[in-house]
Amino acid sequence: MIYLVKKERQTIEDIARCPGCGKTHLSRDYSRAELICNDCGLVIDEDFIDHGPEWRAFDGEEREKRSRVGAPLTYTLHDRGLSTEIDWSNKDSYGKTIPTKNRAQLYRLRKWQRRIRIADATERNLAIALSNLDRLASSLSLPRVVRETAAMIYRKAAMKNLIRGRSIEGVAAAALYAACRQCHAPRTLDEISEISNIKRKEIGKNYRFIAKKINLRLLPTSPEDYISRFCSELKLSNEVQNKTIEILKIAAEKSLITGRGPTGNAAASLYIASVITGERRTQREIADVAGVTEVTVRNRYKEIVKKLDINFAT
């Protein structure tokens, strides 16, 4: 027998388990607009609203064709993705090739579409800078959240007219460096300098200037932020990663990493952990991944081993 529960109205997402038997095996009958417990048959809710589309699709291609929703807003485009764009494939909405006699008209439409998307010098600046930001982020394999953060930082700098007198590429690289630190996916100034062809000194100068003007307060980068990436590039296991973080925490408690570069401390601790766990990597391999010299790795690891009284064969 099926019973109907009369209760205070709530959203379907709020109902996690059946109020009768306490089970979580619930199913939605959209033809009857009911939420039913599969174990005891209790009708938990009725006449709920289906928030899905009114049309049906049986495969991915059909679903994409029938969808009427555009791409989400993004700060990585100068117009935040609100404007339209004419495709370069020379095909109409049905997939048929456009006749040759109409292609000249389509070319003119594309040309004017590009022109009207950029209204003034500020938008032109943003279009160039954000395109450069996306290229740099792709080269460094950075996630979407870092790209959005970098674009937002650059927009704030442009709104306060901080770009004047500075190169667009230099400020974009500085914004990307700040975003990496803010999202805890740090990249060194040397890495960003290498792919952007901007001097390390210029990127650092632009970063300090922007951070001061837009009140961007960032904590110093910690060695732990680099461990995951270094272990991934060196193909080391989670055991090595956890052991490295453990060594760094003990070293921090004894003030062994204060005043020293985070990449050098991360590389030295990673070398110690790799030897202890039996997944040894050479000092040169670790130094190349961390972007430091072998001498730095050697000096740091000897100091940590001595202070922490760690015994292992090198």
NUKOLPA-507858 format. One record per residue (C-alpha): x negated, y, z negated; residue in one letter. Coordinates in steps of 0.1 Angstrom, whole numbers, plus 5000, padded with zeros to 4 digits. Layout:
% residues N
XYZA...
***
This chain:
% residues 314
500050005000M498850355008I499250624982Y499051004989L497151214964V498551574959K495751784946K494152134948E493052214983R489252184990Q487052135020T486351795033I482651845028E483151894991D484751544987I481851294983A483651004967R487150864963C488850994931P490750664927G487950394929C484850614929G483450464961K481850674988T483050475019H485350745033L486550775069S488251055088R491350975109D491551265133Y494651135150S496551165117R494351435102A493751235071E490751145049L491050785038I489050565014C488050245032N487950044999D491250114982C493150275011G493850604992L494650905013V492451164997I493451455020D495851535048E496351795074D492651895074F491352105102I489151955129D486352205135H484952025165G485552125202P488952075218E487351895247W485851545249R482451435263A481151085268F477451145275D474851415268G475051565303E478851605302E478551755267R476052015278E478152115308K481352165288R479652345260S480452715259R477952815233V474752995241G471252965225A470853085189P469453435182L465753445179T463253725170Y460653575194T462353755223L462454135226H466254125231D466753845205R468153625233G471353825238L470853915274S471453685304T468853545328E469153445364I467553105370D464853065397W466052725409S468052875438N471052655429K474652745421D476652635390S477652315408Y473952225415G474252295452K471352465470T472052835478I472052905516P468953085530T470953385541K471953465505N468553415489R467353775496A470353905477Q469653665449L466053785448Y467154145444R469554045416L466653885398R464454185402K467054425388W467954185360Q464354195349R464354575350R467554625330I466454385303R463754635292I465354975285A462455175271D458755165262A459455005228T461154715243E458454685269R455854675241N457854405223L458254195254A454554195260I453554135223A456153855216L455153675248S451553685236N452553575201L454353275216D451253175236R448953205206L451353005184A451652725210S447852705213S447652655175L450652415174S452552625149L456152545139P459152755148R459452925114V455853065118V456653215152R459853375139E458053525109T455253655131A457753815154A459553975125M456354115111I455354265145Y458854415148R458454595115K455154725125A456554855158A459555025140M457055215118K455055315148N451955125135L450955005170I449855345183R446055355188G445754975185R445754705211S448954505214I446954175214E445054275182G448154355163V449954045175A447053825164A447154005130A450853945127A450453575135L447653545108Y449953705082A452853475092A450653165088C449653275053R453253365044Q454653025056C451852825039H450552705073A447152895071P444852935101R441453095097T440553425113L437953235134D440653005148E442953295158I439953495171S438853205193E442253155211I443153535213S439653655225N439953925198I437053985175K437453855140R436654195125K439454365145E442054105135I441154145098G441254515100K444654515117N445954265092Y444954475062R446454795077F449754635086I450054445052A449554775034K451954985055K454854735054I454254625018N453454275028L452254104996R450553765002L448853544977L445253434985P445153115005T444452804984S442352504995P445352274991E447152445020D444452315044Y444351955032I447351815051S446051945084R442451835079F443551485069C445851465100S443051565124E440551325107L443251045107K442950995069L445650825048S447850975021N445650824995E442751045006V445051345007Q446351284972N442851224958K441551544974T444351754958I443651584925E439951684927I440852044937L443152074907K440451964883I437952184899A440352484897A440852414860E437152444855K436852754877S434652584903L436552724933I436953084922T435253334945G434453074972R436053025006G439152795005P438052605037T434652525022G436252394990N438752195009A436152035031A433851945002A436751794981S437951605012L434451455017Y434251344981I437751184983A436951005016S433850845001V435650744969I438650584987T436450405012G437650595043E434450785046R433951065072R430551235078T429851585067Q429551695103R433051555112E434651735082I432652055088A433852065125D437452025115V437252275087A435352535108G432452555083V428852445084T427452125071E425352325046V428452465031T430052125027V426851985012R426352264987N430052264976R430351894972Y427051874952K428252144928E431751974923I430151634918V427751764892K430351974873K433051704873L430551424866D431751214896I429550914904N429650774940F427150654965A426450904994T
***
